Amino acid sequence: MKKPYFLLLLLFSCILKSQYLWQIDGEKITKWNYFDGDEFNNDKVDKSKWRTTLPWSRAVISQDIVYTDSNITFNDGVIQFAIKNEESWVTLADWEIDSAALAKNKLQKKDSKTFLFKYSGGLLYSHKEYLYGYFEIKFKAPTGKGIWPAFWLYGGKPNNEIDFFELKGEKEKAIHVDIHCPNGCSNYKEGWFGYRKGWGHWLKVDKKLNESYNVIAGEWTKEYIKWFLNGKLIAYSNHSFEIPMCLTAGTGIAKNGGPFKPGPDKYTPFPNNFYVDYIRIYNLDSLSSYNEISKNLTLSNKSKHKNVEGNLKVERKGFYNNKISTSKIITISLNQLSLNEISLRILGVKNTDEVSVEISSNEVSLFNKKTTSNSEYIIVTNKTKVIKLKAAVNNQLIEEIIEIK
């Protein structure tokens, strides 16, 4: 016998440009409103949103790398962050020089401000600061020993940080998640003799992250931080932060003997690219979403459709398990691609779930599918002005009338 539906009717007019993400967790439905982000449909960096260096320096002396605009390129709606193994002389301003790092890493120099860097890289660092939200990135990982891409929030003061992921090119089936606090975060683990072990850890997955696109999301609230891989909850921390943070995405290089060692070897391919389809930031404040998107959304005439990998199996350890072993969160999101196309994405689906979605206009069905796995679709709207979304997820029903403008 079919389960009775717990009916949630949200019958009001919305703006699809704002795009939405629904989380269905048992009988609880949370609607997130698109607040900010970048679809990377242009052929250059939006400098109103992003800087292309870290705010404290163009160079990371401890990694022997300098960040440049030339290491960021675009191709068919995807931004590419390159690491290049090419030496360059760079003259730094006084405020860019990390004296402590310079003392440990003896770089060749012409004078007190001009140094020879072995590598160059690409990254984005947001001008805007964020306090809580749902942060999502769709990416394909690079490969090669020593390559070190990341997606993270940084608050400084002096070291508040949420690492939604750090990857290593030689760890093709692993994701590192972490949080950093100036004096240690509240849920650090005590070891022998009171030794405090950092919270972060590597999580193993069963497929290579450099063979297809995957979606990592971080949910940051006043009470907790959650990590999702293709809609599946993979990590949880009951520590949170109360300061705004900037968002960063890009790729770096590790060094032998340093953090996230080892560094590259003679087999590491260069140039080496980290691919990002989009970055999307949602919040729970519906009043803020429209003004942001109406100013900043760039519509694409291209049908961006890079399939998301299915549910990857994740090997978890210790304190990750207690909060997530029974999680059954499914996410559904709508995104406008052009004046005639929208994308529908369903993540977190297990083969025991029952998920169906219908999108219609004027009682005419534009799309009607059932799925038992992660799915992504492009839907032609025929330039209609109003669509109706009806989604049935196990025993939950969502209905919304959405105005397209």
Secondary structure, 3 states (H helix, E strand, C coil): CCCCCEEEEECCCCEHHHCEEEEEECCEEEEEEEEEEECCCCCCCCCCCEECCECCECEEHHHCEEECHHHEEEECCEEEEEEECCCEEEECCHHHCCHHHHHHCCCCECCCCEEEECEEECEEEEEEEECCEEEEEEEECCCCCCEEEEEEEEEECCCEEEEEEECCCCCCCEEEEEEECCCCCCCCEECHHHCEECCCEEEEECCCCCCCEEEEEEEECCCCEEEEECCEEEEEECCCCCCCEEEEEEEEECCCCCCCCCCCCCCCCCCEEEEEEEEEEEECCHHHHHHHHHHHCCCCCCCCCCCECCCCCEECCHHHHHHHCCCCEEEEEEEEEECCEEEEEEECCCCCCCEEEEEEECCEEEEEEEECCCEEEEEECCCCCEEEEEEEECCEEEEEEEECC
